[in-house]
Amino acid sequence: MARIAVGGFQHETNTFAMRETGLAQFIEPDAWPGLVRGLEMLEAIAGINLPAAGFVSEASALGHRVVPLLWCAAQPAGRVTREAFETISALLLARLADAGPCDAVYLDLHGAMVAEHFDDADGELLRRVRAAVGPSVPIVASLDFHANISPAMVATADALPCYRSYPHVDMAETGARAARILHRMLARPVVARAHRTLPFLMPLTSQCTLIEPLASLMPLAAKLEGEQILSLCLAPGFPLADVEDCGPTVIGCGWDAAAVDRAADEFQAAVLARESEFALDLVSIDEAIAAARVAPSKSRGPLVLADTQDNPGAGGNADTTSLLKALVGANLPGTVAGIFWDAESVARAHAAGEGATVELAIGAGSGFPGETPLFARARVLKLGDGRFVGTGPFYRGGRFELGPMARVAVGAVEILMASRKQQAADQAMFRHLGSEPAAARVLQLKSSVHFRADFGPLANRVLVVEAPGPNVADPAKLPFTKLPIGRRRRPIGR
Ligand SMILES: [Zn+2]
């Protein structure tokens, strides 16, 4: 039995986003718990599709004793403030010191955190934890599929298992895998690591593992692991980060250096051979509206319009209105749009009450350039307190706290809003307000890919729309300054 310290500090930083990420954003809950410590942490994460939850269950089942430190995450946004990074790091290290001697450390990290003062914030955190526990205590950190993995991270942690799905339906499973990796590592320390960088950025919407090319490439990871290779992963990376380590990587670790190198080379070559298939597939707002006009009747499942560039799961604010205004202009029956972040409109709807008609200025609160609110007379259809449980494969078990919510109608278009921003990736977010997504004819979702886990099976068709927002879909359109020379900003097309 080993004593394993367990902590979590997750952030996916969009360095191009205007709004920085402060301490308050890590403290407040959303679909996931706020900042939680000690035994409270175990209770807060239990049963949720989160790596730390999967790790704790599996490590306990393997007979180890878990020592909870703290866990927190904030919505993807701009750089993490110095105050937030330093406060949470210090808290984590203080709790690690208080925990006394541990045989191992497990961390639930994202891998694409950028702080005000550290481009490689995950690497810096790992460096501090390593300094605290010394060179011989194994450190395993699970990472998001969108991790931008630096050489410092690979050099500091003993293993960095990553999610293997996007939508991330395997977050808890990755935590469980991390526990099994750590279990094997305690018996036999790893001696070899590999780290390969791919020479092009993968657009987020092309990273979906439900479609090609990753649908057939991802199974290679588990296939290449074995007797001598403990862990092998592809992290396609988070392209909205102007840091040196932005981009896809293959990482591995194990006991036979030659075998680990060979496996990493093979995986890298397999991905590179299919570069052209990662090319973007986007439609304009006009093309989306044209498709909406000919969308089949409700019984055939909705046409899903993924409003990817304003996805709050990648640094958007779920409040740009260009696509919404076009939908309101088209006024097609059965159109549903969500989930907009607009606490003020929600408050007005609550003040007016269900059934009332109210003048609203919907969206555009974050001030994204060129975006203005949708000014409209809206009928209040349904109000909610924003507290419900996630039911889809991605947000499974998440105890949502989105603050007051409202569903209103502007003409034929229904608009769902929350007081806190959250990616529209779970049908429970709609059902909470009495809206049944399967019954919609056209569904605008503020999401890039995660919606596919819960909405994909009911969709008649999915179009990814290039409407305004801070989550720029085409990395070639971003003003990078720190990318290494030679790293292509978009895959070479066919
Ligand atoms: Zn991710």
Residues whose N, C-alpha, C, O or C-beta is under 5 A from the ligand:
A	BS01	ZN	D144 F145 H146
